[in-house]
Amino acid sequence: MASNAAANSGNGNKKKPIAIYHEHPDWFRPLFTELDKRGTNYERLDARTHAYDAGGANGKYSLVFNRMSPSAYLRGNADTIFYTLSYLKHLEDSGTRVVNGHRAFTYETSKALQLSLLESLHLPFPRAKVIHRAAQAPEAARDLRFPVVVKPNIGGSGAGVTKFENVEAIERAVANNEIDLGIDNIGLVQEFIPAQGKFITRVEVVGGKYLYAIRVHLTGESYNLCPADICQTTDGKELLRNACAIDAVKTGLKVEGFAAPPDVIADVELIMKTAGIEVGGVEYIVDERDGQRYYYDVNALSNFVADATRVVGLDPHAALVDFLEKEAR
């Protein structure tokens, strides 16, 4: 199998390596650091240059951990998203153990499928219409409660999400060619939920089980809710840049640890089990108008909250590597 793999050669482990398949050059430094610290035998597979032999024999890796991001298109790597779907299916069909495999990544790359999943589980989500042409947006929004947002089906960190106060505003955006439905030209027209307490909640799982939850306090009209981008805590203290899960720009968002209630934990674990996501996060919001909880985002890629030990009282990367090593055995 051809790959851009760099083997960890700092130990004498003769067992088959764990493969970390990824696209972003910086996000996974804490994971690699934890693996290096333990002397775990692993290889990095860079999706940007990766290729595979469709007829090749299986068995090179004890496990492949898929860390591909749907926001790759924002970095000029849209091709890797669709390539990854084929690669993951090839691995699974040939008998390789994959964490966050083809089914998980299929849900990761379709907000429309995420809502269908929530509907099948009878879990609440903001009402939405799925469209495949920008010109459909005004009609799709007419019987929704305003304001609404239009968002790409394949997105990441809030990219491409636009808020509209009325149908006329959407019509103007369509006329001016200002609505971008993204790389598959599918989009959601969805009711905007004003957040009770001005925060959203993200619940993380490892091995399909609840790990921790955080509340992300919102500012302005930003939709960039990636918790690894957060560089402040609720007490206003700035986190060290090198403590962040990724070396991201400051967003002004604040975060705090939160003990998720049992019914939320049960919902999230059910969502993840059904989607085949073993490591990831689910986000929800509570409507300030009536107190209704709405799940709205299912993620198979988690970079974990910055400075997690201080924010949530544990090291998620240690828990993640514990899980990977156990599964690899």
RODO-2510 file (C-alpha; in nm, 4 decimals, decimal comma):
residues 329
     n   res          X          Y          Z
     1     m     0,0000     0,0000     0,0000
     2     a     0,1466     0,3341    -0,1039
     3     s     0,1293     0,6021     0,1624
     4     n     0,3057     0,9034     0,3032
     5     a     0,3627     0,7169     0,6293
     6     a     0,6301     0,8174     0,8762
     7     a     0,6908     0,5326     1,1185
     8     n     0,7596     0,5908     1,4830
     9     s     1,0963     0,4218     1,5141
    10     g     1,1693     0,5079     1,8751
    11     n     1,0821     0,1650     2,0120
    12     g     1,1335    -0,1976     1,9427
    13     n     0,7674    -0,2932     1,9227
    14     k     0,7359    -0,5615     1,6549
    15     k     0,3583    -0,5662     1,6542
    16     k     0,1718    -0,4221     1,3580
    17     p     0,1518    -0,0437     1,3869
    18     i    -0,1571     0,1646     1,4488
    19     a    -0,2168     0,3944     1,1508
    20     i    -0,3368     0,7522     1,2058
    21     y    -0,4989     0,8677     0,8819
    22     h    -0,5269     1,2469     0,8697
    23     e    -0,5254     1,5553     0,6458
    24     h    -0,4662     1,8585     0,8676
    25     p    -0,0940     1,9195     0,9287
    26     d    -0,1254     2,0525     1,2859
    27     w    -0,4406     1,9356     1,4617
    28     f    -0,3104     1,6039     1,5880
    29     r     0,0154     1,7052     1,7533
    30     p    -0,1176     1,6218     2,1040
    31     l    -0,2209     1,2746     1,9846
    32     f     0,1202     1,2100     1,8280
    33     t     0,2882     1,3411     2,1440
    34     e     0,0931     1,0956     2,3600
    35     l     0,1734     0,8060     2,1268
    36     d     0,5428     0,9020     2,1222
    37     k     0,5523     0,9311     2,5013
    38     r     0,4250     0,5759     2,5357
    39     g     0,6510     0,4354     2,2647
    40     t     0,3445     0,3128     2,0750
    41     n     0,4187     0,1704     1,7310
    42     y     0,2260     0,3870     1,4850
    43     e     0,2403     0,5406     1,1387
    44     r     0,1026     0,8667     1,0058
    45     l    -0,0914     0,8426     0,6809
    46     d    -0,1271     1,1815     0,5124
    47     a    -0,4506     1,1834     0,3117
    48     r    -0,3175     1,4560     0,0834
    49     t    -0,0608     1,2230    -0,0737
    50     h    -0,2045     0,8831     0,0111
    51     a    -0,2811     0,6121    -0,2443
    52     y    -0,3674     0,2444    -0,2091
    53     d    -0,3611    -0,0770    -0,4098
    54     a    -0,7209    -0,1877    -0,4610
    55     g    -0,5991    -0,5453    -0,5051
    56     g    -0,3373    -0,5328    -0,2335
    57     a    -0,3202    -0,7819     0,0504
    58     n    -0,4615    -0,6663     0,3821
    59     g    -0,2898    -0,6804     0,7169
    60     k    -0,0264    -0,4077     0,7366
    61     y    -0,1905    -0,2294     1,0310
    62     s    -0,3392    -0,3528     1,3548
    63     l    -0,5878    -0,0668     1,3352
    64     v    -0,6529     0,2436     1,1237
    65     f    -0,7838     0,5520     1,3054
    66     n    -0,9623     0,7866     1,0662
    67     r    -0,8999     1,1539     1,1508
    68     m    -1,0136     1,2998     0,8192
    69     s    -1,1940     1,6352     0,8392
    70     p    -1,4888     1,7476     0,6230
    71     s    -1,3433     2,0994     0,6336
    72     a    -1,0509     1,9790     0,4178
    73     y    -1,2048     2,1615     0,1219
    74     l    -1,1301     2,4909     0,2990
    75     r    -0,7603     2,4026     0,2696
    76     g    -0,7741     2,3059    -0,0972
    77     n    -0,8148     1,9343    -0,0250
    78     a    -1,1743     1,8647    -0,1293
    79     d    -1,0637     1,5576    -0,3243
    80     t    -0,9429     1,3893    -0,0064
    81     i    -1,2970     1,3852     0,1359
    82     f    -1,4348     1,1666    -0,1422
    83     y    -1,1154     0,9638    -0,1701
    84     t    -1,1381     0,8833     0,2020
    85     l    -1,4818     0,7271     0,1629
    86     s    -1,3403     0,4812    -0,0913
    87     y    -1,0315     0,4074     0,1165
    88     l    -1,2278     0,3387     0,4345
    89     k    -1,4614     0,1001     0,2537
    90     h    -1,1616    -0,0786     0,1019
    91     l    -1,0048    -0,1220     0,4456
    92     e    -1,3231    -0,2575     0,5996
    93     d    -1,3982    -0,4919     0,3096
    94     s    -1,0462    -0,6340     0,3354
    95     g    -1,0799    -0,6970     0,7096
    96     t    -0,8878    -0,4094     0,8671
    97     r    -1,0137    -0,2750     1,1996
    98     v    -1,1070     0,0908     1,1404
    99     v    -1,2051     0,3402     1,4090
   100     n    -1,4512     0,5947     1,2677
   101     g    -1,4880     0,4031     0,9458
   102     h    -1,6980     0,4365     0,6328
   103     r    -2,0371     0,4659     0,8054
   104     a    -1,9061     0,7213     1,0540
   105     f    -1,7436     0,9325     0,7841
   106     t    -2,0570     0,9154     0,5693
   107     y    -2,2494     1,0823     0,8509
   108     e    -1,9617     1,3222     0,9175
   109     t    -1,9825     1,4473     0,5597
   110     s    -2,3592     1,4998     0,5392
   111     k    -2,5569     1,7292     0,7658
   112     a    -2,8690     1,6079     0,5849
   113     l    -2,7977     1,2483     0,6872
   114     q    -2,7301     1,3625     1,0426
   115     l    -3,0802     1,5082     1,0653
   116     s    -3,2315     1,1925     0,9153
   117     l    -3,0441     0,9958     1,1820
   118     l    -3,1850     1,2155     1,4589
   119     e    -3,5339     1,1787     1,3115
   120     s    -3,5007     0,7988     1,3036
   121     l    -3,4052     0,8040     1,6728
   122     h    -3,6967     1,0358     1,7591
   123     l    -3,4583     1,3008     1,8919
   124     p    -3,5350     1,6730     1,8538
   125     f    -3,3452     1,8895     1,6046
   126     p    -3,4110     2,2332     1,4513
   127     r    -3,6610     2,2036     1,1675
   128     a    -3,4874     2,2056     0,8302
   129     k    -3,5358     2,1625     0,4553
   130     v    -3,2735     1,9974     0,2351
   131     i    -3,2085     2,1650    -0,1017
   132     h    -2,9653     2,1086    -0,3885
   133     r    -2,9825     2,4447    -0,5652
   134     a    -2,9483     2,7883    -0,4095
   135     a    -3,2592     2,9046    -0,5990
   136     q    -3,4658     2,6629    -0,3871
   137     a    -3,3762     2,8383    -0,0619
   138     p    -3,6488     3,1087    -0,0544
   139     e    -3,9329     2,8634    -0,1108
   140     a    -3,7835     2,6151     0,1356
   141     a    -3,7783     2,8844     0,4047
   142     r    -4,1350     3,0134     0,3638
   143     d    -4,3001     2,7894     0,6231
   144     l    -4,0060     2,7858     0,8636
   145     r    -3,9787     3,0076     1,1710
   146     f    -3,7429     3,2980     1,1099
   147     p    -3,4619     3,3712     1,1457
   148     v    -3,3173     3,0815     0,9476
   149     v    -2,9685     2,9756     0,8496
   150     v    -2,8541     2,8323     0,5186
   151     k    -2,5621     2,5940     0,5561
   152     p    -2,3612     2,3620     0,3284
   153     n    -2,4228     1,9898     0,3634
   154     i    -2,0475     1,9297     0,3906
   155     g    -1,8988     2,1828     0,6274
   156     g    -1,6738     2,2342     0,9232
   157     s    -1,6276     2,4903     1,2016
   158     g    -1,9297     2,6884     1,0835
   159     a    -1,7956     2,7483     0,7321
   160     g    -2,0498     2,8821     0,4852
   161     v    -2,3330     2,9261     0,7372
   162     t    -2,5414     3,2397     0,6705
   163     k    -2,8274     3,3773     0,8804
   164     f    -3,1346     3,5399     0,7246
   165     e    -3,4128     3,7380     0,8924
   166     n    -3,6778     3,6998     0,6193
   167     v    -3,7532     3,5482     0,2788
   168     e    -3,6733     3,8741     0,0993
   169     a    -3,3179     3,8654     0,2340
   170     i    -3,2733     3,5130     0,0990
   171     e    -3,4123     3,6173    -0,2385
   172     r    -3,1602     3,9014    -0,2575
   173     a    -2,8768     3,6649    -0,1678
   174     v    -2,9855     3,4241    -0,4416
   175     a    -3,0104     3,7069    -0,6960
   176     n    -2,6601     3,8240    -0,6035
   177     n    -2,5185     3,4687    -0,6148
   178     e    -2,4223     3,4924    -0,2471
   179     i    -2,5370     3,1468    -0,1330
   180     d    -2,2730     2,8759    -0,1575
   181     l    -2,3983     2,5236    -0,0885
   182     g    -2,0492     2,3791    -0,0845
   183     i    -1,8654     2,1084    -0,2707
   184     d    -2,1613     1,8701    -0,3182
   185     n    -2,4082     2,1553    -0,3869
   186     i    -2,6461     2,0293    -0,1196
   187     g    -2,7580     2,2543     0,1622
   188     l    -2,9871     2,2936     0,4604
   189     v    -3,2329     2,5742     0,5212
   190     q    -3,2802     2,5471     0,8957
   191     e    -3,4531     2,7349     1,1757
   192     f    -3,2110     2,9387     1,3855
   193     i    -3,2351     2,8610     1,7569
   194     p    -3,1628     3,1454     2,0023
   195     a    -2,9496     2,9876     2,2732
   196     q    -3,0720     2,9819     2,6305
   197     g    -2,7883     3,1140     2,8445
   198     k    -2,6002     3,2186     2,5289
   199     f    -2,4118     2,8906     2,5032
   200     i    -2,4149     2,5589     2,3190
   201     t    -2,3112     2,2261     2,4688
   202     r    -2,0767     1,9729     2,3122
   203     v    -2,0574     1,6181     2,4437
   204     e    -1,7517     1,4062     2,3595
   205     v    -1,7263     1,0275     2,3446
   206     v    -1,4306     0,7898     2,3215
   207     g    -1,5007     0,4259     2,2468
   208     g    -1,8634     0,5277     2,2018
   209     k    -1,8873     0,6176     2,5712
   210     y    -1,9273     0,9562     2,7357
   211     l    -1,5977     1,1253     2,8169
   212     y    -1,6833     1,4864     2,9023
   213     a    -1,9010     1,7809     2,8062
   214     i    -1,8310     2,1511     2,7637
   215     r    -2,0387     2,4624     2,7340
   216     v    -1,9247     2,7011     2,4620
   217     h    -2,0331     3,0593     2,5282
   218     l    -2,1347     3,2389     2,2118
   219     t    -2,0301     3,5846     2,0979
   220     g    -2,1786     3,7878     1,8132
   221     e    -2,2906     3,6029     1,5012
   222     s    -1,9997     3,3588     1,4848
   223     y    -2,0741     2,9988     1,3909
   224     n    -1,7174     2,8800     1,4419
   225     l    -1,7782     2,6542     1,7387
   226     c    -1,4771     2,4245     1,7070
   227     p    -1,3829     2,3809     2,0747
   228     a    -1,0146     2,3373     1,9931
   229     d    -1,0138     2,6958     1,8635
   230     i    -1,1176     2,8360     2,1986
   231     c    -0,8441     3,0357     2,3681
   232     q    -1,0296     3,1571     2,6769
   233     t    -1,2087     3,0022     2,9727
   234     t    -1,5143     3,1421     3,1459
   235     d    -1,3012     3,3324     3,3966
   236     g    -1,1560     3,5279     3,1036
   237     k    -0,8047     3,3901     3,1434
   238     e    -0,6253     3,3368     2,8168
   239     l    -0,4973     2,9886     2,7466
   240     l    -0,1417     2,9381     2,6296
   241     r    -0,1269     2,8962     2,2514
   242     n     0,0887     2,5868     2,2859
   243     a    -0,1718     2,4343     2,5172
   244     c    -0,4416     2,4497     2,2496
   245     a    -0,5292     2,1336     2,0614
   246     i    -0,4477     2,3210     1,7421
   247     d    -0,2497     2,6401     1,6916
   248     a    -0,5596     2,8305     1,5887
   249     v    -0,6473     3,1979     1,5846
   250     k    -0,8222     3,3387     1,8884
   251     t    -1,1993     3,3432     1,8485
   252     g    -1,3056     3,5188     2,1677
   253     l    -1,5206     3,2201     2,2656
   254     k    -1,5193     3,0988     2,6247
   255     v    -1,5606     2,7447     2,7497
   256     e    -1,6348     2,5626     3,0735
   257     g    -1,6595     2,2018     3,1764
   258     f    -2,0103     2,0673     3,2261
   259     a    -2,1528     1,7483     3,3760
   260     a    -2,3987     1,6265     3,1139
   261     p    -2,7260     1,4883     3,2578
   262     p    -2,7961     1,1144     3,2215
   263     d    -3,0609     1,1556     2,9518
   264     v    -2,8217     1,3590     2,7347
   265     i    -2,5482     1,1002     2,7822
   266     a    -2,7906     0,8265     2,6790
   267     d    -2,9000     1,0238     2,3716
   268     v    -2,5445     1,0983     2,2622
   269     e    -2,4228     0,7413     2,3071
   270     l    -2,7229     0,6178     2,1069
   271     i    -2,6513     0,8683     1,8274
   272     m    -2,2875     0,7637     1,8101
   273     k    -2,3620     0,3912     1,8183
   274     t    -2,6144     0,4235     1,5382
   275     a    -2,3773     0,6366     1,3289
   276     g    -2,0810     0,4062     1,3887
   277     i    -1,8813     0,6906     1,5459
   278     e    -1,6479     0,5681     1,8193
   279     v    -1,4604     0,8935     1,8776
   280     g    -1,6474     1,2200     1,8264
   281     g    -1,8847     1,4789     1,9627
   282     v    -2,2484     1,5843     1,9493
   283     e    -2,3597     1,9443     1,9913
   284     y    -2,6935     2,0636     2,1212
   285     i    -2,8621     2,3884     2,2062
   286     v    -3,1528     2,4812     2,4344
   287     d    -3,4095     2,7224     2,2889
   288     e    -3,4411     3,0303     2,5079
   289     r    -3,8044     3,0701     2,3960
   290     d    -3,9408     2,7426     2,5336
   291     g    -3,6543     2,5466     2,6919
   292     q    -3,6582     2,2747     2,4252
   293     r    -3,3296     2,0936     2,3700
   294     y    -3,2243     2,0483     2,0066
   295     y    -2,9402     1,8320     1,8783
   296     y    -2,7942     1,9878     1,5647
   297     d    -2,4444     1,8582     1,4860
   298     v    -2,2871     1,5116     1,4881
   299     n    -1,9078     1,5047     1,4587
   300     a    -1,6769     1,2129     1,3870
   301     l    -1,3745     1,4386     1,4287
   302     s    -1,2823     1,5721     1,7718
   303     n    -0,9705     1,7728     1,8454
   304     f    -1,0781     1,7991     2,2105
   305     v    -1,1042     2,1158     2,4123
   306     a    -0,7924     2,3251     2,4636
   307     d    -0,6172     2,2828     2,8004
   308     a    -0,8528     1,9958     2,8819
   309     t    -0,6953     1,9033     3,2154
   310     r    -0,7846     2,2441     3,3557
   311     v    -1,1171     2,2833     3,1759
   312     v    -1,2690     1,9355     3,2190
   313     g    -1,0324     1,7718     3,4701
   314     l    -0,8883     1,4967     3,2500
   315     d    -0,6525     1,4352     2,9591
   316     p    -0,8691     1,3193     2,6659
   317     h    -0,5675     1,2211     2,4557
   318     a    -0,4589     0,9746     2,7232
   319     a    -0,8085     0,8246     2,7220
   320     l    -0,8030     0,8138     2,3418
   321     v    -0,4693     0,6315     2,3228
   322     d    -0,5845     0,3883     2,5941
   323     f    -0,8794     0,3054     2,3684
   324     l    -0,6720     0,2756     2,0496
   325     e    -0,4144     0,0494     2,2126
   326     k    -0,6873    -0,1733     2,3551
   327     e    -0,8607    -0,2021     2,0161
   328     a    -0,5298    -0,2679     1,8385
   329     r    -0,4687    -0,5675     2,0659
***
